[in-house]
Amino acid sequence: QSLRQLSQRTISTASRRQLQNRVPEKQKLFQEDNGIPVHLKGGVMDSLLYRVTMGLTVFGTAYVVYELLVASMPKK
């Protein structure tokens, strides 16, 4: 009985705190015409994720080309 009341109390108080609607703020941020691409408008984390993704893509492409060149050479 007490465990059920505790869980209901925890869920109800947690949900009250998280009900603030931030969608209009995000819409203003992402619809602002400031010349920044939409995939970078989220801030520093978006920029970092973009750079890491591009780095891995370039490295992966170079590695695949290298392996194709190695595979195409006849073994002595």
All heavy atoms as a GROMACS GRO file, in nm:
protein
  604
    1GLN      N    1   0.083  -0.119   0.000
    1GLN     CA    2   0.000   0.000   0.000
    1GLN      C    3   0.088   0.126   0.000
    1GLN      O    4   0.067   0.215  -0.079
    1GLN     CB    5  -0.093  -0.003   0.123
    1GLN     CG    6  -0.183   0.117   0.134
    1GLN     CD    7  -0.309   0.099   0.053
    1GLN    OE1    8  -0.338  -0.007   0.002
    1GLN    NE2    9  -0.386   0.203   0.042
    2SER      N   10   0.183   0.133   0.092
    2SER     CA   11   0.266   0.254   0.101
    2SER      C   12   0.357   0.267  -0.021
    2SER      O   13   0.386   0.378  -0.065
    2SER     CB   14   0.349   0.252   0.229
    2SER     OG   15   0.442   0.146   0.225
    3LEU      N   16   0.402   0.155  -0.076
    3LEU     CA   17   0.486   0.160  -0.196
    3LEU      C   18   0.408   0.217  -0.314
    3LEU      O   19   0.460   0.297  -0.392
    3LEU     CB   20   0.538   0.020  -0.230
    3LEU     CG   21   0.630   0.010  -0.351
    3LEU    CD1   22   0.754   0.094  -0.328
    3LEU    CD2   23   0.668  -0.134  -0.374
    4ARG      N   24   0.283   0.180  -0.325
    4ARG     CA   25   0.199   0.229  -0.432
    4ARG      C   26   0.177   0.380  -0.420
    4ARG      O   27   0.184   0.454  -0.517
    4ARG     CB   28   0.065   0.156  -0.431
    4ARG     CG   29  -0.014   0.195  -0.555
    4ARG     CD   30  -0.144   0.156  -0.564
    4ARG     NE   31  -0.236   0.067  -0.591
    4ARG     CZ   32  -0.347   0.033  -0.524
    4ARG    NH1   33  -0.371   0.058  -0.414
    4ARG    NH2   34  -0.439  -0.035  -0.564
    5GLN      N   35   0.153   0.427  -0.296
    5GLN     CA   36   0.135   0.570  -0.274
    5GLN      C   37   0.263   0.647  -0.306
    5GLN      O   38   0.259   0.754  -0.366
    5GLN     CB   39   0.093   0.597  -0.130
    5GLN     CG   40  -0.048   0.554  -0.098
    5GLN     CD   41  -0.082   0.574   0.049
    5GLN    OE1   42   0.008   0.592   0.131
    5GLN    NE2   43  -0.210   0.568   0.082
    6LEU      N   44   0.376   0.590  -0.266
    6LEU     CA   45   0.503   0.656  -0.293
    6LEU      C   46   0.529   0.666  -0.443
    6LEU      O   47   0.569   0.772  -0.491
    6LEU     CB   48   0.618   0.578  -0.226
    6LEU     CG   49   0.758   0.632  -0.247
    6LEU    CD1   50   0.769   0.770  -0.184
    6LEU    CD2   51   0.860   0.538  -0.188
    7SER      N   52   0.502   0.559  -0.518
    7SER     CA   53   0.525   0.563  -0.662
    7SER      C   54   0.430   0.661  -0.730
    7SER      O   55   0.468   0.733  -0.821
    7SER     CB   56   0.512   0.424  -0.722
    7SER     OG   57   0.380   0.378  -0.711
    8GLN      N   58   0.306   0.665  -0.687
    8GLN     CA   59   0.211   0.759  -0.745
    8GLN      C   60   0.251   0.903  -0.715
    8GLN      O   61   0.245   0.990  -0.800
    8GLN     CB   62   0.069   0.733  -0.691
    8GLN     CG   63   0.004   0.610  -0.750
    8GLN     CD   64  -0.132   0.583  -0.690
    8GLN    OE1   65  -0.170   0.642  -0.589
    8GLN    NE2   66  -0.205   0.491  -0.752
    9ARG      N   67   0.297   0.927  -0.594
    9ARG     CA   68   0.338   1.061  -0.555
    9ARG      C   69   0.461   1.104  -0.636
    9ARG      O   70   0.468   1.215  -0.686
    9ARG     CB   71   0.370   1.065  -0.405
    9ARG     CG   72   0.388   1.205  -0.354
    9ARG     CD   73   0.413   1.213  -0.204
    9ARG     NE   74   0.322   1.129  -0.127
    9ARG     CZ   75   0.362   1.043  -0.033
    9ARG    NH1   76   0.489   1.029  -0.005
    9ARG    NH2   77   0.275   0.971   0.034
   10THR      N   78   0.557   1.013  -0.653
   10THR     CA   79   0.678   1.044  -0.729
   10THR      C   80   0.645   1.074  -0.874
   10THR      O   81   0.693   1.170  -0.932
   10THR     CB   82   0.778   0.927  -0.722
   10THR    OG1   83   0.805   0.898  -0.585
   10THR    CG2   84   0.907   0.961  -0.792
   11ILE      N   85   0.561   0.993  -0.934
   11ILE     CA   86   0.525   1.012  -1.074
   11ILE      C   87   0.448   1.143  -1.091
   11ILE      O   88   0.474   1.221  -1.182
   11ILE     CB   89   0.442   0.893  -1.127
   11ILE    CG1   90   0.533   0.770  -1.135
   11ILE    CG2   91   0.381   0.924  -1.262
   11ILE    CD1   92   0.459   0.642  -1.163
   12SER      N   93   0.354   1.170  -1.003
   12SER     CA   94   0.272   1.290  -1.020
   12SER      C   95   0.354   1.417  -0.998
   12SER      O   96   0.336   1.515  -1.069
   12SER     CB   97   0.152   1.287  -0.926
   12SER     OG   98   0.195   1.292  -0.792
   13THR      N   99   0.447   1.419  -0.903
   13THR     CA  100   0.526   1.540  -0.882
   13THR      C  101   0.628   1.557  -0.994
   13THR      O  102   0.656   1.669  -1.034
   13THR     CB  103   0.599   1.537  -0.745
   13THR    OG1  104   0.679   1.419  -0.739
   13THR    CG2  105   0.503   1.543  -0.630
   14ALA      N  106   0.682   1.448  -1.046
   14ALA     CA  107   0.779   1.458  -1.154
   14ALA      C  108   0.711   1.509  -1.281
   14ALA      O  109   0.768   1.588  -1.355
   14ALA     CB  110   0.844   1.323  -1.180
   15SER      N  111   0.590   1.464  -1.308
   15SER     CA  112   0.523   1.506  -1.430
   15SER      C  113   0.480   1.653  -1.423
   15SER      O  114   0.475   1.720  -1.524
   15SER     CB  115   0.402   1.417  -1.459
   15SER     OG  116   0.306   1.430  -1.356
   16ARG      N  117   0.451   1.703  -1.305
   16ARG     CA  118   0.415   1.845  -1.292
   16ARG      C  119   0.532   1.935  -1.327
   16ARG      O  120   0.514   2.039  -1.388
   16ARG     CB  121   0.368   1.876  -1.149
   16ARG     CG  122   0.221   1.854  -1.130
   16ARG     CD  123   0.176   1.908  -0.997
   16ARG     NE  124   0.105   1.800  -0.929
   16ARG     CZ  125   0.117   1.767  -0.803
   16ARG    NH1  126   0.197   1.835  -0.724
   16ARG    NH2  127   0.050   1.668  -0.752
   17ARG      N  128   0.651   1.895  -1.291
   17ARG     CA  129   0.769   1.978  -1.318
   17ARG      C  130   0.804   1.981  -1.466
   17ARG      O  131   0.857   2.077  -1.515
   17ARG     CB  132   0.890   1.925  -1.239
   17ARG     CG  133   0.894   1.979  -1.100
   17ARG     CD  134   1.021   1.937  -1.032
   17ARG     NE  135   0.988   1.831  -0.938
   17ARG     CZ  136   1.055   1.721  -0.920
   17ARG    NH1  137   1.164   1.698  -0.989
   17ARG    NH2  138   1.017   1.630  -0.833
   18GLN      N  139   0.777   1.874  -1.540
   18GLN     CA  140   0.820   1.864  -1.678
   18GLN      C  141   0.714   1.907  -1.779
   18GLN      O  142   0.733   1.890  -1.898
   18GLN     CB  143   0.862   1.720  -1.706
   18GLN     CG  144   0.984   1.678  -1.628
   18GLN     CD  145   1.018   1.532  -1.651
   18GLN    OE1  146   0.941   1.458  -1.710
   18GLN    NE2  147   1.132   1.490  -1.602
   19LEU      N  148   0.605   1.963  -1.737
   19LEU     CA  149   0.497   1.998  -1.830
   19LEU      C  150   0.513   2.133  -1.896
   19LEU      O  151   0.426   2.174  -1.969
   19LEU     CB  152   0.362   1.992  -1.759
   19LEU     CG  153   0.307   1.851  -1.738
   19LEU    CD1  154   0.172   1.858  -1.666
   19LEU    CD2  155   0.290   1.778  -1.868
   20GLN      N  156   0.624   2.203  -1.872
   20GLN     CA  157   0.643   2.332  -1.935
   20GLN      C  158   0.668   2.311  -2.085
   20GLN      O  159   0.755   2.236  -2.125
   20GLN     CB  160   0.762   2.404  -1.873
   20GLN     CG  161   0.785   2.541  -1.929
   20GLN     CD  162   0.907   2.607  -1.867
   20GLN    OE1  163   0.978   2.545  -1.790
   20GLN    NE2  164   0.930   2.731  -1.903
   21ASN      N  165   0.589   2.379  -2.168
   21ASN     CA  166   0.598   2.362  -2.312
   21ASN      C  167   0.706   2.454  -2.368
   21ASN      O  168   0.695   2.575  -2.362
   21ASN     CB  169   0.462   2.394  -2.375
   21ASN     CG  170   0.460   2.364  -2.522
   21ASN    OD1  171   0.556   2.311  -2.577
   21ASN    ND2  172   0.350   2.398  -2.587
   22ARG      N  173   0.811   2.393  -2.423
   22ARG     CA  174   0.920   2.472  -2.479
   22ARG      C  175   0.920   2.470  -2.632
   22ARG      O  176   1.015   2.516  -2.694
   22ARG     CB  177   1.054   2.418  -2.428
   22ARG     CG  178   1.072   2.438  -2.280
   22ARG     CD  179   1.215   2.414  -2.241
   22ARG     NE  180   1.220   2.385  -2.099
   22ARG     CZ  181   1.290   2.287  -2.045
   22ARG    NH1  182   1.362   2.209  -2.120
   22ARG    NH2  183   1.289   2.267  -1.916
   23VAL      N  184   0.816   2.416  -2.691
   23VAL     CA  185   0.810   2.406  -2.837
   23VAL      C  186   0.814   2.543  -2.904
   23VAL      O  187   0.889   2.563  -3.000
   23VAL     CB  188   0.686   2.324  -2.881
   23VAL    CG1  189   0.668   2.329  -3.032
   23VAL    CG2  190   0.700   2.180  -2.834
   24PRO      N  191   0.739   2.644  -2.857
   24PRO     CA  192   0.747   2.774  -2.924
   24PRO      C  193   0.888   2.835  -2.921
   24PRO      O  194   0.930   2.897  -3.019
   24PRO     CB  195   0.649   2.861  -2.845
   24PRO     CG  196   0.553   2.765  -2.785
   24PRO     CD  197   0.633   2.642  -2.756
   25GLU      N  198   0.961   2.815  -2.812
   25GLU     CA  199   1.098   2.866  -2.805
   25GLU      C  200   1.186   2.799  -2.910
   25GLU      O  201   1.264   2.865  -2.979
   25GLU     CB  202   1.158   2.840  -2.667
   25GLU     CG  203   1.088   2.908  -2.553
   25GLU     CD  204   1.135   2.856  -2.418
   25GLU    OE1  205   1.243   2.794  -2.410
   25GLU    OE2  206   1.062   2.877  -2.319
   26LYS      N  207   1.173   2.666  -2.921
   26LYS     CA  208   1.252   2.592  -3.020
   26LYS      C  209   1.213   2.630  -3.162
   26LYS      O  210   1.297   2.639  -3.251
   26LYS     CB  211   1.235   2.441  -3.000
   26LYS     CG  212   1.293   2.390  -2.871
   26LYS     CD  213   1.443   2.397  -2.873
   26LYS     CE  214   1.500   2.336  -2.746
   26LYS     NZ  215   1.647   2.348  -2.743
   27GLN      N  216   1.083   2.653  -3.185
   27GLN     CA  217   1.039   2.694  -3.319
   27GLN      C  218   1.100   2.828  -3.358
   27GLN      O  219   1.146   2.845  -3.470
   27GLN     CB  220   0.887   2.703  -3.323
   27GLN     CG  221   0.819   2.569  -3.331
   27GLN     CD  222   0.668   2.581  -3.327
   27GLN    OE1  223   0.613   2.678  -3.277
   27GLN    NE2  224   0.600   2.480  -3.380
   28LYS      N  225   1.103   2.923  -3.264
   28LYS     CA  226   1.164   3.053  -3.293
   28LYS      C  227   1.312   3.036  -3.326
   28LYS      O  228   1.364   3.098  -3.419
   28LYS     CB  229   1.148   3.147  -3.174
   28LYS     CG  230   1.010   3.204  -3.158
   28LYS     CD  231   1.005   3.297  -3.038
   28LYS     CE  232   0.861   3.339  -3.012
   28LYS     NZ  233   0.850   3.421  -2.890
   29LEU      N  234   1.381   2.952  -3.249
   29LEU     CA  235   1.524   2.931  -3.270
   29LEU      C  236   1.551   2.871  -3.407
   29LEU      O  237   1.638   2.918  -3.481
   29LEU     CB  238   1.580   2.838  -3.161
   29LEU     CG  239   1.725   2.794  -3.177
   29LEU    CD1  240   1.819   2.911  -3.151
   29LEU    CD2  241   1.755   2.679  -3.083
   30PHE      N  242   1.477   2.767  -3.444
   30PHE     CA  243   1.505   2.696  -3.568
   30PHE      C  244   1.449   2.766  -3.691
   30PHE      O  245   1.494   2.741  -3.802
   30PHE     CB  246   1.454   2.552  -3.560
   30PHE     CG  247   1.543   2.463  -3.479
   30PHE    CD1  248   1.520   2.443  -3.344
   30PHE    CD2  249   1.652   2.402  -3.537
   30PHE    CE1  250   1.603   2.362  -3.269
   30PHE    CE2  251   1.737   2.321  -3.463
   30PHE     CZ  252   1.711   2.301  -3.328
   31GLN      N  253   1.351   2.855  -3.675
   31GLN     CA  254   1.295   2.926  -3.790
   31GLN      C  255   1.359   3.062  -3.813
   31GLN      O  256   1.333   3.128  -3.912
   31GLN     CB  257   1.144   2.942  -3.773
   31GLN     CG  258   1.070   2.811  -3.785
   31GLN     CD  259   0.922   2.826  -3.759
   31GLN    OE1  260   0.872   2.934  -3.728
   31GLN    NE2  261   0.849   2.716  -3.772
   32GLU      N  262   1.448   3.103  -3.724
   32GLU     CA  263   1.515   3.232  -3.737
   32GLU      C  264   1.605   3.231  -3.861
   32GLU      O  265   1.679   3.136  -3.885
   32GLU     CB  266   1.600   3.256  -3.612
   32GLU     CG  267   1.664   3.392  -3.605
   32GLU     CD  268   1.740   3.410  -3.476
   32GLU    OE1  269   1.704   3.346  -3.375
   32GLU    OE2  270   1.836   3.488  -3.477
   33ASP      N  271   1.596   3.338  -3.940
   33ASP     CA  272   1.674   3.346  -4.063
   33ASP      C  273   1.807   3.416  -4.034
   33ASP      O  274   1.820   3.536  -4.049
   33ASP     CB  275   1.595   3.421  -4.171
   33ASP     CG  276   1.664   3.415  -4.306
   33ASP    OD1  277   1.752   3.330  -4.324
   33ASP    OD2  278   1.629   3.498  -4.394
   34ASN      N  279   1.906   3.337  -3.990
   34ASN     CA  280   2.035   3.397  -3.955
   34ASN      C  281   2.150   3.336  -4.035
   34ASN      O  282   2.266   3.355  -4.001
   34ASN     CB  283   2.062   3.380  -3.805
   34ASN     CG  284   2.050   3.237  -3.757
   34ASN    OD1  285   2.036   3.146  -3.837
   34ASN    ND2  286   2.057   3.218  -3.628
   35GLY      N  287   2.120   3.264  -4.141
   35GLY     CA  288   2.223   3.209  -4.228
   35GLY      C  289   2.287   3.081  -4.179
   35GLY      O  290   2.373   3.026  -4.246
   36ILE      N  291   2.250   3.032  -4.061
   36ILE     CA  292   2.306   2.909  -4.008
   36ILE      C  293   2.222   2.792  -4.058
   36ILE      O  294   2.100   2.798  -4.051
   36ILE     CB  295   2.307   2.912  -3.853
   36ILE    CG1  296   2.392   3.028  -3.803
   36ILE    CG2  297   2.359   2.781  -3.797
   36ILE    CD1  298   2.386   3.047  -3.652
   37PRO      N  299   2.287   2.687  -4.109
   37PRO     CA  300   2.209   2.570  -4.153
   37PRO      C  301   2.130   2.509  -4.037
   37PRO      O  302   2.173   2.515  -3.922
   37PRO     CB  303   2.315   2.471  -4.203
   37PRO     CG  304   2.438   2.551  -4.222
   37PRO     CD  305   2.429   2.669  -4.132
   38VAL      N  306   2.017   2.450  -4.067
   38VAL     CA  307   1.928   2.401  -3.962
   38VAL      C  308   1.993   2.291  -3.879
   38VAL      O  309   1.966   2.280  -3.759
   38VAL     CB  310   1.793   2.355  -4.022
   38VAL    CG1  311   1.809   2.226  -4.099
   38VAL    CG2  312   1.688   2.338  -3.914
   39HIS      N  313   2.084   2.214  -3.938
   39HIS     CA  314   2.148   2.107  -3.862
   39HIS      C  315   2.254   2.158  -3.765
   39HIS      O  316   2.309   2.082  -3.688
   39HIS     CB  317   2.206   2.000  -3.956
   39HIS     CG  318   2.312   2.051  -4.048
   39HIS    ND1  319   2.284   2.111  -4.167
   39HIS    CD2  320   2.447   2.051  -4.036
   39HIS    CE1  321   2.396   2.145  -4.226
   39HIS    NE2  322   2.497   2.110  -4.150
   40LEU      N  323   2.283   2.289  -3.766
   40LEU     CA  324   2.379   2.347  -3.673
   40LEU      C  325   2.317   2.448  -3.577
   40LEU      O  326   2.387   2.505  -3.495
   40LEU     CB  327   2.493   2.415  -3.752
   40LEU     CG  328   2.579   2.324  -3.839
   40LEU    CD1  329   2.680   2.406  -3.917
   40LEU    CD2  330   2.648   2.219  -3.756
   41LYS      N  331   2.187   2.470  -3.588
   41LYS     CA  332   2.122   2.571  -3.505
   41LYS      C  333   2.106   2.531  -3.359
   41LYS      O  334   2.075   2.614  -3.276
   41LYS     CB  335   1.984   2.607  -3.561
   41LYS     CG  336   1.993   2.694  -3.684
   41LYS     CD  337   1.859   2.748  -3.724
   41LYS     CE  338   1.874   2.841  -3.841
   41LYS     NZ  339   1.751   2.908  -3.877
   42GLY      N  340   2.130   2.405  -3.326
   42GLY     CA  341   2.114   2.359  -3.188
   42GLY      C  342   2.225   2.402  -3.096
   42GLY      O  343   2.214   2.386  -2.975
   43GLY      N  344   2.336   2.452  -3.148
   43GLY     CA  345   2.444   2.501  -3.064
   43GLY      C  346   2.572   2.422  -3.079
   43GLY      O  347   2.599   2.362  -3.183
   44VAL      N  348   2.651   2.423  -2.972
   44VAL     CA  349   2.784   2.364  -2.973
   44VAL      C  350   2.779   2.213  -2.996
   44VAL      O  351   2.860   2.158  -3.070
   44VAL     CB  352   2.858   2.397  -2.841
   44VAL    CG1  353   2.994   2.329  -2.836
   44VAL    CG2  354   2.874   2.547  -2.825
   45MET      N  355   2.684   2.146  -2.933
   45MET     CA  356   2.676   2.000  -2.948
   45MET      C  357   2.645   1.961  -3.093
   45MET      O  358   2.699   1.863  -3.144
   45MET     CB  359   2.572   1.940  -2.854
   45MET     CG  360   2.619   1.928  -2.712
   45MET     SD  361   2.773   1.837  -2.692
   45MET     CE  362   2.722   1.675  -2.742
   46ASP      N  363   2.560   2.037  -3.160
   46ASP     CA  364   2.531   2.008  -3.301
   46ASP      C  365   2.656   2.026  -3.386
   46ASP      O  366   2.685   1.945  -3.474
   46ASP     CB  367   2.420   2.100  -3.353
   46ASP     CG  368   2.282   2.055  -3.313
   46ASP    OD1  369   2.272   1.948  -3.251
   46ASP    OD2  370   2.186   2.127  -3.344
   47SER      N  371   2.731   2.132  -3.358
   47SER     CA  372   2.854   2.158  -3.432
   47SER      C  373   2.957   2.048  -3.408
   47SER      O  374   3.021   2.000  -3.502
   47SER     CB  375   2.911   2.293  -3.391
   47SER     OG  376   3.030   2.319  -3.459
   48LEU      N  377   2.970   2.006  -3.283
   48LEU     CA  378   3.065   1.900  -3.250
   48LEU      C  379   3.026   1.768  -3.316
   48LEU      O  380   3.110   1.700  -3.376
   48LEU     CB  381   3.073   1.883  -3.098
   48LEU     CG  382   3.169   1.778  -3.046
   48LEU    CD1  383   3.312   1.820  -3.077
   48LEU    CD2  384   3.151   1.759  -2.898
   49LEU      N  385   2.899   1.735  -3.310
   49LEU     CA  386   2.850   1.612  -3.372
   49LEU      C  387   2.872   1.615  -3.524
   49LEU      O  388   2.911   1.516  -3.585
   49LEU     CB  389   2.703   1.591  -3.339
   49LEU     CG  390   2.638   1.463  -3.389
   49LEU    CD1  391   2.707   1.341  -3.329
   49LEU    CD2  392   2.491   1.461  -3.355
   50TYR      N  393   2.849   1.730  -3.585
   50TYR     CA  394   2.869   1.746  -3.729
   50TYR      C  395   3.016   1.724  -3.766
   50TYR      O  396   3.048   1.651  -3.860
   50TYR     CB  397   2.823   1.885  -3.773
   50TYR     CG  398   2.851   1.916  -3.917
   50TYR    CD1  399   2.775   1.860  -4.018
   50TYR    CD2  400   2.954   2.002  -3.953
   50TYR    CE1  401   2.801   1.888  -4.151
   50TYR    CE2  402   2.981   2.031  -4.085
   50TYR     CZ  403   2.903   1.974  -4.183
   50TYR     OH  404   2.930   2.001  -4.315
   51ARG      N  405   3.106   1.785  -3.689
   51ARG     CA  406   3.249   1.772  -3.718
   51ARG      C  407   3.299   1.629  -3.699
   51ARG      O  408   3.378   1.578  -3.778
   51ARG     CB  409   3.330   1.868  -3.632
   51ARG     CG  410   3.312   2.012  -3.673
   51ARG     CD  411   3.381   2.106  -3.577
   51ARG     NE  412   3.342   2.243  -3.602
   51ARG     CZ  413   3.429   2.337  -3.638
   51ARG    NH1  414   3.556   2.310  -3.648
   51ARG    NH2  415   3.386   2.459  -3.660
   52VAL      N  416   3.251   1.564  -3.592
   52VAL     CA  417   3.291   1.424  -3.569
   52VAL      C  418   3.240   1.335  -3.682
   52VAL      O  419   3.312   1.250  -3.734
   52VAL     CB  420   3.240   1.375  -3.432
   52VAL    CG1  421   3.253   1.225  -3.418
   52VAL    CG2  422   3.315   1.445  -3.319
   53THR      N  423   3.116   1.356  -3.724
   53THR     CA  424   3.058   1.278  -3.832
   53THR      C  425   3.135   1.299  -3.962
   53THR      O  426   3.167   1.202  -4.033
   53THR     CB  427   2.910   1.314  -3.852
   53THR    OG1  428   2.842   1.294  -3.729
   53THR    CG2  429   2.846   1.230  -3.961
   54MET      N  430   3.168   1.423  -3.993
   54MET     CA  431   3.243   1.451  -4.116
   54MET      C  432   3.383   1.391  -4.109
   54MET      O  433   3.434   1.337  -4.207
   54MET     CB  434   3.252   1.602  -4.141
   54MET     CG  435   3.122   1.662  -4.189
   54MET     SD  436   3.068   1.592  -4.345
   54MET     CE  437   2.920   1.510  -4.294
   55GLY      N  438   3.447   1.399  -3.993
   55GLY     CA  439   3.580   1.340  -3.977
   55GLY      C  440   3.578   1.190  -3.997
   55GLY      O  441   3.663   1.134  -4.067
   56LEU      N  442   3.480   1.123  -3.936
   56LEU     CA  443   3.468   0.978  -3.952
   56LEU      C  444   3.438   0.941  -4.097
   56LEU      O  445   3.488   0.840  -4.148
   56LEU     CB  446   3.360   0.923  -3.860
   56LEU     CG  447   3.396   0.918  -3.712
   56LEU    CD1  448   3.274   0.881  -3.629
   56LEU    CD2  449   3.508   0.820  -3.688
   57THR      N  450   3.358   1.022  -4.164
   57THR     CA  451   3.324   0.996  -4.304
   57THR      C  452   3.447   1.007  -4.393
   57THR      O  453   3.472   0.920  -4.477
   57THR     CB  454   3.214   1.094  -4.352
   57THR    OG1  455   3.101   1.080  -4.267
   57THR    CG2  456   3.177   1.068  -4.496
   58VAL      N  457   3.525   1.113  -4.373
   58VAL     CA  458   3.646   1.133  -4.453
   58VAL      C  459   3.746   1.021  -4.424
   58VAL      O  460   3.805   0.962  -4.516
   58VAL     CB  461   3.708   1.272  -4.427
   58VAL    CG1  462   3.846   1.284  -4.487
   58VAL    CG2  463   3.616   1.380  -4.482
   59PHE      N  464   3.767   0.990  -4.298
   59PHE     CA  465   3.859   0.882  -4.260
   59PHE      C  466   3.814   0.748  -4.318
   59PHE      O  467   3.894   0.673  -4.374
   59PHE     CB  468   3.871   0.872  -4.108
   59PHE     CG  469   3.953   0.756  -4.063
   59PHE    CD1  470   4.092   0.759  -4.073
   59PHE    CD2  471   3.892   0.643  -4.012
   59PHE    CE1  472   4.168   0.651  -4.033
   59PHE    CE2  473   3.968   0.534  -3.971
   59PHE     CZ  474   4.106   0.538  -3.981
   60GLY      N  475   3.686   0.719  -4.307
   60GLY     CA  476   3.633   0.593  -4.359
   60GLY      C  477   3.647   0.582  -4.509
   60GLY      O  478   3.683   0.476  -4.562
   61THR      N  479   3.621   0.691  -4.579
   61THR     CA  480   3.634   0.690  -4.726
   61THR      C  481   3.780   0.668  -4.766
   61THR      O  482   3.809   0.588  -4.855
   61THR     CB  483   3.582   0.823  -4.784
   61THR    OG1  484   3.445   0.840  -4.745
   61THR    CG2  485   3.593   0.825  -4.935
   62ALA      N  486   3.872   0.738  -4.698
   62ALA     CA  487   4.014   0.722  -4.728
   62ALA      C  488   4.060   0.578  -4.700
   62ALA      O  489   4.136   0.519  -4.778
   62ALA     CB  490   4.097   0.821  -4.647
   63TYR      N  491   4.011   0.521  -4.591
   63TYR     CA  492   4.049   0.385  -4.555
   63TYR      C  493   3.997   0.283  -4.658
   63TYR      O  494   4.067   0.190  -4.696
   63TYR     CB  495   3.998   0.351  -4.415
   63TYR     CG  496   4.039   0.215  -4.367
   63TYR    CD1  497   4.171   0.189  -4.334
   63TYR    CD2  498   3.947   0.112  -4.356
   63TYR    CE1  499   4.211   0.064  -4.290
   63TYR    CE2  500   3.984  -0.014  -4.312
   63TYR     CZ  501   4.117  -0.038  -4.280
   63TYR     OH  502   4.155  -0.162  -4.238
   64VAL      N  503   3.875   0.303  -4.704
   64VAL     CA  504   3.818   0.212  -4.805
   64VAL      C  505   3.897   0.222  -4.935
   64VAL      O  506   3.927   0.120  -4.997
   64VAL     CB  507   3.668   0.243  -4.828
   64VAL    CG1  508   3.616   0.177  -4.953
   64VAL    CG2  509   3.587   0.200  -4.708
   65VAL      N  510   3.933   0.343  -4.976
   65VAL     CA  511   4.011   0.359  -5.098
   65VAL      C  512   4.147   0.292  -5.082
   65VAL      O  513   4.194   0.222  -5.172
   65VAL     CB  514   4.026   0.508  -5.134
   65VAL    CG1  515   4.130   0.530  -5.244
   65VAL    CG2  516   3.891   0.566  -5.176
   66TYR      N  517   4.210   0.309  -4.967
   66TYR     CA  518   4.339   0.244  -4.941
   66TYR      C  519   4.326   0.092  -4.949
   66TYR      O  520   4.407   0.025  -5.012
   66TYR     CB  521   4.390   0.287  -4.804
   66TYR     CG  522   4.508   0.206  -4.755
   66TYR    CD1  523   4.636   0.228  -4.807
   66TYR    CD2  524   4.491   0.107  -4.659
   66TYR    CE1  525   4.744   0.152  -4.764
   66TYR    CE2  526   4.599   0.031  -4.616
   66TYR     CZ  527   4.725   0.054  -4.668
   66TYR     OH  528   4.831  -0.021  -4.625
   67GLU      N  529   4.224   0.037  -4.884
   67GLU     CA  530   4.206  -0.108  -4.885
   67GLU      C  531   4.176  -0.159  -5.026
   67GLU      O  532   4.220  -0.268  -5.064
   67GLU     CB  533   4.094  -0.150  -4.790
   67GLU     CG  534   4.132  -0.140  -4.643
   67GLU     CD  535   4.245  -0.234  -4.604
   67GLU    OE1  536   4.256  -0.345  -4.662
   67GLU    OE2  537   4.323  -0.198  -4.515
   68LEU      N  538   4.103  -0.083  -5.104
   68LEU     CA  539   4.078  -0.123  -5.244
   68LEU      C  540   4.207  -0.123  -5.324
   68LEU      O  541   4.230  -0.212  -5.408
   68LEU     CB  542   3.975  -0.031  -5.308
   68LEU     CG  543   3.830  -0.054  -5.268
   68LEU    CD1  544   3.741   0.057  -5.322
   68LEU    CD2  545   3.782  -0.190  -5.317
   69LEU      N  546   4.293  -0.024  -5.302
   69LEU     CA  547   4.421  -0.020  -5.370
   69LEU      C  548   4.508  -0.139  -5.328
   69LEU      O  549   4.572  -0.202  -5.412
   69LEU     CB  550   4.494   0.112  -5.342
   69LEU     CG  551   4.438   0.234  -5.412
   69LEU    CD1  552   4.505   0.361  -5.362
   69LEU    CD2  553   4.455   0.221  -5.563
   70VAL      N  554   4.510  -0.171  -5.200
   70VAL     CA  555   4.589  -0.285  -5.152
   70VAL      C  556   4.534  -0.414  -5.211
   70VAL      O  557   4.612  -0.502  -5.254
   70VAL     CB  558   4.587  -0.290  -4.997
   70VAL    CG1  559   4.641  -0.423  -4.946
   70VAL    CG2  560   4.665  -0.174  -4.940
   71ALA      N  561   4.403  -0.428  -5.217
   71ALA     CA  562   4.343  -0.550  -5.271
   71ALA      C  563   4.366  -0.564  -5.422
   71ALA      O  564   4.368  -0.675  -5.475
   71ALA     CB  565   4.193  -0.553  -5.241
   72SER      N  566   4.382  -0.454  -5.490
   72SER     CA  567   4.399  -0.459  -5.635
   72SER      C  568   4.544  -0.488  -5.678
   72SER      O  569   4.568  -0.522  -5.793
   72SER     CB  570   4.354  -0.328  -5.701
   72SER     OG  571   4.442  -0.224  -5.664
   73MET      N  572   4.639  -0.476  -5.585
   73MET     CA  573   4.778  -0.504  -5.618
   73MET      C  574   4.804  -0.654  -5.610
   73MET      O  575   4.760  -0.719  -5.515
   73MET     CB  576   4.872  -0.433  -5.518
   73MET     CG  577   4.860  -0.285  -5.518
   73MET     SD  578   4.921  -0.218  -5.672
   73MET     CE  579   4.879  -0.047  -5.651
   74PRO      N  580   4.874  -0.707  -5.709
   74PRO     CA  581   4.904  -0.850  -5.703
   74PRO      C  582   5.006  -0.881  -5.593
   74PRO      O  583   5.097  -0.803  -5.568
   74PRO     CB  584   4.964  -0.882  -5.841
   74PRO     CG  585   5.011  -0.750  -5.893
   74PRO     CD  586   4.925  -0.645  -5.830
   75LYS      N  587   4.988  -0.994  -5.527
   75LYS     CA  588   5.080  -1.032  -5.420
   75LYS      C  589   5.204  -1.097  -5.482
   75LYS      O  590   5.194  -1.172  -5.578
   75LYS     CB  591   5.013  -1.130  -5.323
   75LYS     CG  592   4.904  -1.065  -5.245
   75LYS     CD  593   4.845  -1.160  -5.143
   75LYS     CE  594   4.737  -1.089  -5.065
   75LYS     NZ  595   4.674  -1.175  -4.965
   76LYS      N  596   5.318  -1.068  -5.424
   76LYS     CA  597   5.443  -1.122  -5.478
   76LYS      C  598   5.478  -1.252  -5.412
   76LYS      O  599   5.452  -1.280  -5.303
   76LYS     CB  600   5.556  -1.021  -5.458
   76LYS     CG  601   5.536  -0.898  -5.541
   76LYS     CD  602   5.651  -0.801  -5.524
   76LYS     CE  603   5.627  -0.676  -5.607
   76LYS     NZ  604   5.734  -0.582  -5.594
   0.00000   0.00000   0.00000
